[in-house]
Amino acid sequence: MNLSMENGRRRMSASRVLLGVVASVALLGACGGENGEGTGPIAPGLDQELTALLEAEGVRPVEKPAAQDPGLVELGQLLFFEKELSGRRNIACSTCHHPMLGSADGQSQSRGQGATGLGPQRVHGDKSLFLARNTLSIWNRGVKGWDTMFWDGRLGGNPTDGYISPAGDDTPQDFSNALAAFFIIPITPDEEMRGFPGELDVKGNMNEMADLTNDDFAKIWPLVVARAMAIPFYKDALLAAFPGKTEADINVVHLAEATAAFMTDAFTALDTPFDRYLAGNHGAMSDAQKRGALLFYGRANCGSCHTGALQTDFGFHNVAAPQVGTGKGDEAPLDYGRGRITLKEEDRFKFRTPSLRNIELEGPWMHNGAYANLEDTVRHHLDPEAYLKAYDDKQVEPELWGTYQSSEETRKLLLASIDPLLKVEGARLTDAEVSDLMAFLSALTDPATLNQLYLIPDSLPSGLSLDD
């Protein structure tokens, strides 16, 4: 196997994101035609083999979420971009989940509260810190059954089973889905949206949330709601969106439901070449993509964890990702992942299986953005030991260079508990087969999401800037 990472040793730049989008457009056009109808010959034998495998693996079309209420979507769109909800009025949900950055932020690890700029161009301020992990995209989070959020699964649930979160017993239980519940977490920590003590907001005012702690969930949420309700437009829109509620009734759940309605409407991406293929259009994917799908759900064993049509089992696995970056908590510079939540040694270094929908658009990859190149990420899964030894941290943000935990002890620790589903036989794939795998991943990109500039509102009711 060629272990060169020459194409992955550069920090991701805004221009690279744009080039990736352009390349995706070209590839999708070559594979599926303007209307998803294949422009090349169909290979009956290949289609027969693939459709049989997909049936055996239970890979069926994904049920799209129900249509969202337009008024709630419009309100949620504004709240998604609204910096008024942050302690210093300087950061919004969109800062880390931007429509033009694959619904993430294009950084290995996000720069949080106090940083300025957007995506790879974001720079630290006086007190800003790197958040411990790579920002996950929010594609398809409104799909039924998506009940687990964050890399470590610290938040999740559904209306039937209830919800869990770091807020413990204070966690509201009347969310419609886990995507709505997701809203309550980023607005709480000081390093994310709430802000640090002693810092003024962008208007020169004191931040009334700053002296609370990260555990004061039930005290922080009403202050965020009060910020929204103090703006006449939001007050009127919230009361209109939730008939029968009074001003005193409006709480963080209502802001969350509106924002989730927007995210479901904006970031559902289920019209890919692969979706069209599952719906019966065998011309929607190229032969290379079909061969890649056969490998993905077959010999390469990717489908063992990246199961089903969304390519995730929603479970947690140790894939021996390079331990690079800040790390998290007491074990820093390591990150125990799921083990931090369960406190079980056997869960250390496990992270939730990400869906691979629109995976081309949301690099860098891995829980800490360790890889700036998607093919390197794939090849790491095929031969983790070799890629750990060859890893070069010059592909993460320059401030994080030199943080790779490259010792033999750390490698042995990661590899000793690596998930057995990560079959070493995959390392014997040829370069041509890896190329086919990459072609299949391109078939998971929804062309309608390649340019979502239209999602950015012209202005905000608060009058705050949309620029980061």
C-alpha positions in Angstrom: 0.0 0.0 0.0 1.2 3.5 -0.8 1.4 5.2 2.6 2.2 8.7 1.2 0.2 11.4 2.8 1.5 14.1 0.5 -2.0 15.3 -0.4 -3.1 15.3 3.2 -0.4 17.3 5.0 -1.8 20.7 4.4 -4.2 22.7 6.5 -7.6 22.9 4.9 -8.2 26.3 3.4 -11.3 28.0 2.2 -10.1 27.8 -1.4 -9.6 24.0 -0.9 -13.2 23.7 0.3 -14.4 25.5 -2.8 -12.3 23.3 -5.0 -13.7 20.2 -3.3 -17.2 21.4 -4.1 -16.3 22.1 -7.7 -14.7 18.7 -8.0 -17.8 17.1 -6.5 -20.1 18.9 -8.9 -18.0 17.6 -11.9 -17.9 14.1 -10.5 -21.6 14.0 -9.8 -22.3 15.3 -13.3 -20.2 12.7 -14.9 -21.8 9.9 -12.9 -25.5 10.7 -12.9 -26.4 13.1 -15.6 -28.5 16.2 -15.0 -31.5 14.3 -13.8 -29.8 11.4 -12.2 -30.2 9.3 -15.3 -27.0 7.4 -16.1 -25.2 8.6 -19.2 -23.1 5.4 -19.5 -24.1 1.8 -20.2 -25.7 -0.2 -17.4 -23.9 -3.4 -16.3 -26.7 -5.9 -15.6 -24.3 -8.4 -13.8 -22.9 -5.6 -11.6 -26.4 -4.3 -10.8 -27.7 -7.8 -10.0 -24.8 -8.4 -7.6 -25.1 -5.1 -5.9 -28.9 -5.1 -5.5 -28.7 -8.6 -4.0 -26.0 -7.5 -1.6 -28.0 -4.4 -0.6 -31.1 -6.5 0.0 -29.1 -8.9 2.1 -27.6 -6.1 4.2 -31.0 -4.5 4.7 -30.0 -1.3 2.9 -33.3 0.4 1.9 -34.3 3.9 0.9 -34.3 6.3 3.8 -37.6 7.7 4.9 -37.6 11.5 4.5 -38.7 13.6 7.5 -42.2 15.0 7.4 -42.4 18.5 5.8 -41.8 21.2 8.4 -44.1 24.1 9.2 -42.9 27.0 6.9 -43.4 29.6 9.7 -41.4 27.6 12.2 -38.7 27.0 9.6 -38.4 30.7 8.9 -38.2 31.5 12.6 -35.6 28.7 13.1 -33.5 30.0 10.2 -33.1 33.4 11.9 -32.4 31.8 15.3 -29.8 29.6 13.7 -27.8 32.6 12.6 -28.7 34.8 15.6 -25.7 35.9 17.7 -28.1 37.5 20.3 -28.4 34.0 21.8 -24.7 33.9 22.8 -23.4 35.6 25.9 -21.2 38.2 24.2 -23.5 38.4 21.1 -20.7 37.3 18.9 -21.3 33.7 17.9 -24.2 31.7 16.5 -25.1 28.1 15.7 -24.1 28.9 12.1 -20.6 29.8 13.2 -19.8 26.1 13.7 -22.5 24.6 11.4 -22.3 26.9 8.3 -24.2 26.0 5.1 -21.2 26.9 3.0 -18.9 24.6 5.0 -20.7 21.3 4.7 -22.9 22.2 7.8 -19.7 22.1 9.9 -16.8 24.6 10.1 -13.8 23.2 8.1 -11.5 23.1 11.1 -9.8 20.2 12.7 -11.0 21.4 16.1 -13.4 24.4 16.4 -12.2 27.7 17.7 -14.9 28.7 20.1 -16.0 31.8 22.1 -13.9 34.8 21.4 -12.4 33.7 18.1 -13.2 35.7 15.0 -13.7 34.8 11.3 -15.4 31.8 9.7 -14.2 28.3 9.0 -10.6 27.7 8.2 -10.0 31.5 8.3 -11.2 31.7 12.0 -8.5 33.0 14.4 -8.2 33.0 18.1 -8.9 36.0 20.3 -7.5 36.8 23.8 -9.2 34.0 25.7 -10.6 31.8 23.0 -9.7 28.1 23.1 -9.8 25.2 20.7 -12.9 23.1 21.5 -11.8 19.5 22.0 -13.3 17.9 19.0 -14.1 18.3 15.3 -17.5 19.8 14.6 -19.9 17.1 13.3 -22.1 18.0 10.3 -25.9 18.1 10.8 -26.9 16.4 7.6 -30.1 14.3 8.0 -30.3 14.7 11.7 -34.1 15.1 11.4 -34.4 11.6 10.0 -36.5 9.3 12.2 -34.4 7.1 14.4 -31.5 9.6 14.7 -31.5 9.5 18.5 -27.8 9.9 19.3 -25.9 13.2 19.2 -22.3 14.3 19.6 -19.1 12.2 19.1 -19.5 10.7 22.6 -23.3 10.3 22.6 -23.7 12.5 25.7 -27.1 13.7 24.4 -29.9 11.7 22.9 -33.3 10.2 23.1 -36.8 10.4 21.7 -40.3 11.2 22.9 -41.0 7.6 23.8 -37.9 6.8 25.8 -37.1 10.3 27.0 -33.9 12.4 26.7 -30.6 12.3 28.4 -28.0 15.1 28.4 -25.2 16.6 30.6 -28.0 18.6 32.3 -29.1 15.4 34.0 -32.5 15.8 35.7 -32.8 19.3 34.3 -33.0 18.0 30.8 -36.4 19.0 29.3 -38.4 16.0 28.2 -40.9 17.6 25.7 -38.6 17.8 22.6 -40.0 16.3 19.4 -36.6 14.7 18.5 -33.0 14.6 19.5 -32.1 17.3 16.9 -34.3 19.8 18.9 -32.6 18.6 22.1 -29.2 19.3 20.6 -29.9 23.0 20.8 -29.7 23.2 24.6 -26.0 22.1 24.8 -23.9 24.6 22.7 -25.5 27.6 24.2 -24.4 26.6 27.7 -20.5 26.2 28.0 -18.4 29.3 28.5 -15.9 28.3 25.7 -18.7 27.8 23.2 -21.5 30.4 23.2 -21.9 31.7 26.8 -18.7 33.5 27.2 -16.1 34.0 30.0 -16.5 36.2 33.1 -15.4 39.8 32.9 -15.8 40.1 29.1 -18.1 42.7 27.6 -20.4 41.9 24.7 -20.0 43.5 21.3 -22.1 46.4 22.4 -20.0 47.1 25.5 -22.5 45.7 27.9 -21.9 43.2 30.7 -22.7 39.6 29.9 -25.4 38.5 32.4 -24.6 34.8 31.8 -20.9 34.9 32.2 -20.7 34.4 36.0 -22.7 31.2 35.9 -20.9 27.8 35.5 -21.1 25.3 32.8 -23.3 23.2 35.0 -25.9 25.9 35.6 -28.1 24.7 32.7 -31.4 25.5 34.2 -30.3 29.1 35.0 -28.6 29.7 31.6 -31.5 28.6 29.4 -34.1 31.2 30.7 -31.5 34.0 30.1 -31.1 32.9 26.5 -34.9 32.8 26.1 -35.1 36.3 27.6 -32.6 37.6 25.0 -34.9 36.4 22.2 -38.1 37.6 23.8 -36.7 41.0 24.3 -36.7 41.5 20.6 -40.3 42.2 19.4 -40.0 40.2 16.2 -38.9 37.0 18.0 -41.5 37.5 20.7 -44.3 37.8 18.2 -43.0 35.0 16.0 -42.6 32.6 18.9 -46.1 33.3 20.2 -47.5 32.8 16.7 -45.5 29.6 16.1 -46.9 28.1 19.4 -50.5 29.0 19.6 -52.0 29.1 23.1 -48.7 29.9 24.8 -48.2 33.1 26.7 -45.0 35.0 27.0 -44.4 33.3 30.4 -44.8 29.9 28.7 -42.1 30.3 26.1 -38.9 28.4 27.1 -35.8 27.0 25.6 -37.7 24.0 24.1 -39.7 26.4 21.9 -36.5 28.0 20.6 -35.0 24.5 20.1 -38.1 23.3 18.2 -37.9 26.2 15.8 -34.2 25.8 15.2 -34.6 22.0 14.6 -37.4 22.6 12.1 -35.0 24.8 10.1 -32.1 22.3 10.4 -34.4 19.5 9.2 -35.7 21.5 6.3 -32.3 22.8 5.3 -29.9 19.9 5.9 -31.9 16.9 4.8 -29.8 15.5 2.0 -31.4 12.4 0.6 -31.3 12.9 -3.2 -27.9 11.5 -3.9 -26.9 9.1 -6.7 -27.1 6.3 -4.1 -30.6 7.3 -3.1 -31.7 7.3 -6.7 -30.1 3.9 -7.2 -31.9 2.5 -4.1 -35.1 3.8 -5.6 -34.5 1.7 -8.7 -32.6 4.0 -11.1 -29.6 1.8 -11.8 -28.2 4.4 -14.1 -27.7 6.9 -11.3 -24.3 5.5 -10.3 -21.3 4.8 -12.4 -19.7 1.3 -12.6 -16.9 2.5 -10.3 -19.4 3.7 -7.7 -21.2 0.4 -7.9 -17.9 -1.6 -7.5 -17.2 0.7 -4.5 -20.6 -0.1 -3.0 -19.9 -3.8 -3.4 -16.6 -3.4 -1.5 -18.1 -1.1 1.1 -20.9 -3.5 2.1 -18.8 -6.5 1.3 -15.2 -7.4 1.5 -13.9 -4.1 2.8 -16.3 -4.5 5.7 -17.1 -0.8 6.0 -20.8 -1.6 6.3 -20.2 -3.4 9.6 -20.2 -0.1 11.4 -21.3 2.3 8.6 -24.5 0.2 8.3 -27.6 0.8 6.3 -28.5 3.6 3.8 -27.2 6.3 6.2 -24.0 4.4 6.7 -24.0 4.5 10.5 -25.0 2.0 13.2 -25.2 5.0 15.7 -22.8 2.9 17.9 -19.4 3.6 19.3 -16.1 2.1 18.0 -12.4 2.5 18.5 -10.8 2.9 15.1 -7.4 3.9 16.6 -7.8 7.5 15.3 -4.5 9.5 15.8 -4.6 11.2 19.2 -3.7 14.7 18.0 -4.9 18.1 19.2 -5.9 19.3 22.7 -7.4 16.1 24.0 -10.2 16.4 26.5 -10.6 16.5 30.3 -8.2 15.0 32.8 -6.8 12.5 30.3 -5.6 15.3 27.9 -3.8 15.3 25.6 -5.6 12.0 25.0 -9.4 11.8 24.5 -11.3 8.8 25.9 -14.4 9.6 23.9 -17.3 7.4 24.9 -15.3 6.3 27.9 -15.7 9.8 29.4 -19.5 9.3 29.5 -19.8 5.7 30.6 -16.6 5.8 32.8 -15.9 2.3 31.5 -12.3 1.5 30.5 -13.5 -0.7 27.6 -15.2 2.4 26.1 -12.1 4.5 25.9 -11.2 5.8 22.5 -14.6 4.9 21.1 -16.5 7.5 19.1 -19.9 7.4 17.4 -19.9 6.1 13.9 -20.5 9.2 11.7 -22.9 8.9 8.8 -21.1 9.2 5.5 -23.8 11.3 3.8 -22.2 14.3 2.2 -18.9 13.1 3.7 -16.9 14.8 0.9 -18.1 18.2 2.1 -17.3 18.1 5.8 -13.6 17.6 6.2 -11.3 17.5 8.1 -12.2 14.0 9.3 -12.1 11.9 12.5 -13.3 13.0 15.9 -10.4 15.5 16.2 -10.0 16.4 12.5 -6.8 14.4 12.4 -7.0 13.9 8.6 -7.3 16.7 6.0 -7.7 14.2 3.2 -10.6 11.9 2.9 -8.7 9.1 1.1 -6.2 9.1 4.0 -9.1 8.7 6.4 -10.3 5.7 4.4 -6.9 4.1 4.2 -6.4 4.6 7.9 -9.4 2.3 8.5 -7.9 -0.3 6.2 -4.5 -0.3 8.0 -4.6 1.6 11.3 -1.3 0.5 12.6 0.6 1.6 9.5 -1.2 4.9 9.4 -0.6 5.6 13.0 3.1 5.2 12.5 3.2 7.3 9.4 0.9 10.1 10.7 2.1 13.7 10.3 0.2 16.3 12.3 1.1 19.1 9.8 -2.4 18.6 8.4 -4.1 20.1 11.4 -4.2 23.7 12.4 -0.6 25.1 12.9 -1.3 25.9 16.6 -1.8 22.2 17.1 1.4 21.0 15.3 3.5 18.9 17.6 0.5 17.6 19.6 0.4 14.1 18.0 0.9 11.5 20.7 3.2 9.4 18.6 4.8 7.2 21.4 4.8 3.5 21.0 2.9 3.2 24.3 0.0 5.3 22.9 -0.1 3.3 19.7 -0.2 0.0 21.6 -2.9 1.4 23.9 -5.1 2.4 20.9 -4.4 -0.8 18.9 -5.0 -3.1 21.9 -8.6 -2.1 22.1 -9.3 -1.5 18.5 -12.7 -2.7 17.3 -12.6 -6.2 16.0 -15.0 -5.2 13.2 -12.1 -3.2 11.7 -10.8 -6.2 9.7 -7.1 -6.1 8.8 -8.0 -8.0 5.6 -9.1 -4.6 4.2 -5.5 -3.5 4.0 -5.1 -5.9 1.0 -7.3 -3.7 -1.1 -5.6 -2.6 -4.3 -5.2 1.1 -5.1 -7.8 0.6 -7.8 -10.2 -0.8 -5.2 -9.6 2.1 -2.9 -10.4 4.4 -5.9 -13.7 2.5 -6.3 -14.5 3.1 -2.6 -13.8 6.8 -3.0 -16.1 6.8 -6.0 -18.9 5.3 -3.9 -18.4 7.9 -1.2 -18.9 10.5 -4.0 -22.2 8.9 -4.7 -23.3 9.9 -1.2 -23.2 13.6 -1.9 -26.5 15.3 -2.6 -25.9 17.8 -5.4 -28.5 20.2 -4.1 -26.4 20.8 -1.0 -23.3 21.9 -3.0 -24.3 25.6 -2.8 -26.5 26.6 0.1 -25.8 30.3 0.0 -29.5 31.0 -0.2 -29.9 29.8 3.4 -28.1 32.8 4.8 -30.6 35.6 5.7 -30.1 39.1 4.5 -30.3 40.5 8.1 -31.2 39.6 11.6 -34.0 41.0 13.8 -31.4 41.8 16.5 -29.5 44.0 14.0 -26.3 42.1 14.8 -23.9 41.4 12.0 -24.1 38.2 10.0 -20.3 38.3 9.4 -18.0 36.2 11.6 
